Amino acid sequence: MTRTGEITRTTKETDIKIKVELDGKGTADISTGIGFFDHMLTALSVHSGISMNIRVKGDLHVDGHHTVEDTGIALGQALAQALGNKSGIVRYGTAYIPMDESLAMTSLDISNRPFLVFNAEFTNQSCGEYDVCLTEEFFRAFAFNAGITMHINLLYGTNDHHKCEAIYKSAAHALKTAVSYNSDGSTLSTKGVL
């Protein structure tokens, strides 16, 4: 069974087409109009092993907020679609990832109970055309639309590029574990369903 999800989302602010393949090889084909965001989404794809094809046209003449948040919404929806009823997955994932002087940790539960705890502080406003405060907005939109409880903690760091990259990569490695199949194909829940 191929686990794929495909979402088209069009509003007055953004036009988004996303396709994900959970059991792909982490092949990334991404264009959002924000170079640094493309870099982060590529890291998310490659390190999670989830192939992602993402095309976004947003109102960047305003700023990057709608583009980043709406990408999180659509990517979360595509992941939820690909997971189906979520039976047979490991469900939980935790990863610590260093990026030079920065260290980030993500712990998540694909539970159908969306929640985000985000603890990270940045020094500058942006990395390239990407406002670093949008990192939290992306992961909130992603977690709530994918049905994930997600805790992201930046333990320390000084360079904002490294901080963001450690966060995205820690989320990727936690996802890689959580979406993988467990040993017996059962639903890992005392309720019998997620």
C-alpha positions in Angstrom: 0.0 0.0 0.0 1.4 3.4 -1.0 0.9 6.0 1.6 0.4 9.3 -0.3 -1.5 12.5 0.2 -2.3 15.3 -2.2 -3.7 18.6 -1.4 -4.6 21.7 -3.5 -5.5 24.8 -1.5 -6.4 28.1 -3.0 -7.3 31.3 -1.2 -7.1 35.0 -2.0 -3.6 34.9 -0.3 -2.1 31.7 -1.5 -2.3 29.0 -4.2 -0.7 25.7 -3.0 -0.3 22.2 -4.4 1.4 19.6 -2.2 2.0 15.9 -2.7 3.7 13.7 -0.1 4.8 10.1 -0.2 5.5 8.7 3.3 7.5 5.7 2.0 9.4 7.7 -0.5 13.1 8.3 -0.4 12.9 11.9 1.0 13.0 13.4 -2.5 12.3 17.1 -2.3 10.9 19.3 -5.1 10.0 22.5 -3.4 9.3 26.1 -4.5 7.6 28.6 -2.2 9.1 31.9 -3.3 11.1 32.1 0.0 14.5 30.6 -0.4 15.3 29.9 3.2 11.9 28.3 3.7 12.6 26.1 0.7 15.8 25.1 2.4 14.0 24.2 5.6 11.3 22.2 3.9 13.9 20.4 1.9 15.6 19.4 5.2 12.2 18.3 6.5 11.7 16.1 3.5 15.2 14.6 3.2 15.6 13.9 6.9 12.1 12.5 7.5 12.4 10.3 4.4 9.0 11.7 3.3 9.1 12.7 -0.4 7.5 16.1 -0.8 6.5 18.0 -3.9 5.5 21.5 -2.8 4.4 24.4 -5.1 3.3 27.7 -3.5 2.4 31.1 -4.9 1.7 33.5 -2.1 1.2 37.2 -1.5 4.9 37.8 -0.8 4.4 41.5 -1.6 2.7 41.7 1.8 5.2 39.4 3.7 5.9 35.7 4.1 3.3 35.0 6.8 0.5 33.6 4.6 2.8 31.6 2.5 4.5 29.9 5.4 1.4 29.3 7.5 -0.8 28.1 4.6 2.0 25.7 3.6 1.9 24.3 7.1 -1.9 23.9 6.8 -1.7 22.1 3.5 1.3 20.0 4.4 -0.4 18.9 7.6 -3.5 17.9 5.6 -1.5 16.0 3.1 0.3 14.1 5.8 -3.0 13.3 7.6 -4.4 12.0 4.2 -1.4 9.9 3.6 -1.6 8.3 7.1 -5.3 7.4 6.7 -6.6 5.8 9.9 -3.1 5.7 11.3 -3.2 2.0 12.1 0.1 0.2 12.3 2.3 3.3 12.9 4.8 3.7 15.7 2.9 6.9 16.5 5.6 8.5 18.8 8.9 10.0 17.8 11.6 12.0 19.6 14.8 13.4 18.2 17.6 15.6 19.4 19.5 17.3 16.5 22.6 19.4 16.8 23.5 22.0 14.2 26.9 23.4 15.0 26.4 25.4 18.2 22.6 24.9 18.3 20.7 21.9 19.7 16.9 21.3 19.2 14.6 18.6 20.4 11.2 17.6 19.0 8.9 15.0 20.6 5.6 14.2 18.9 2.6 12.0 19.0 0.4 11.3 16.0 -2.6 11.2 18.1 -5.5 13.1 16.5 -5.2 15.4 19.4 -3.4 18.4 17.9 -1.3 20.6 20.1 1.9 22.6 19.9 4.4 23.6 22.5 7.1 25.7 21.0 10.0 27.0 23.0 12.6 28.9 21.0 14.1 32.4 20.9 15.7 34.0 18.0 18.1 36.9 17.9 17.4 38.5 14.5 14.2 39.2 12.6 15.0 37.1 9.5 17.2 34.6 7.7 17.1 35.8 4.1 13.5 36.6 3.2 12.2 34.2 5.9 11.0 35.8 9.2 12.2 33.5 11.9 9.1 34.1 14.0 7.2 32.2 11.3 8.8 28.9 12.4 6.3 28.7 15.2 3.4 29.6 12.9 4.5 26.9 10.4 4.7 24.1 13.0 1.4 25.2 14.7 -0.4 25.0 11.3 1.2 21.7 10.4 0.6 20.1 13.8 -3.1 21.1 14.0 -3.9 20.0 10.5 -2.0 16.7 10.7 -3.5 15.8 14.1 -0.1 15.8 15.9 0.8 16.7 19.5 4.2 18.3 19.0 6.7 19.7 21.5 9.6 21.6 20.1 12.4 22.9 22.3 15.5 24.8 21.2 17.8 24.0 24.0 20.5 26.5 23.0 22.2 28.2 20.1 23.4 31.6 18.8 23.1 31.5 15.0 19.5 31.8 13.9 20.1 29.8 10.7 21.5 27.0 12.7 18.6 27.3 15.3 16.0 27.0 12.6 17.7 24.2 10.8 18.1 22.2 14.0 14.4 22.7 14.7 13.3 21.5 11.3 15.6 18.6 11.3 14.6 17.4 14.8 11.0 17.5 13.7 11.9 15.5 10.6 13.7 12.8 12.5 10.8 12.6 15.0 8.4 12.3 12.2 10.5 9.6 10.5 10.1 7.4 13.6 6.5 8.1 14.2 5.2 7.4 10.7 7.1 4.2 10.3 5.3 0.9 10.7 5.4 -0.9 14.1 6.3 -4.6 14.3 2.8 -6.2 14.3 0.6 -3.7 12.4 -1.5 -3.0 15.4 -3.0 0.4 16.5 -0.9 1.7 19.3 -3.7 2.9 21.6 -5.7 1.6 24.5 -8.8 2.9 22.7 -8.0 0.7 19.7 -8.1 3.6 17.4 -6.3 6.9 16.9 
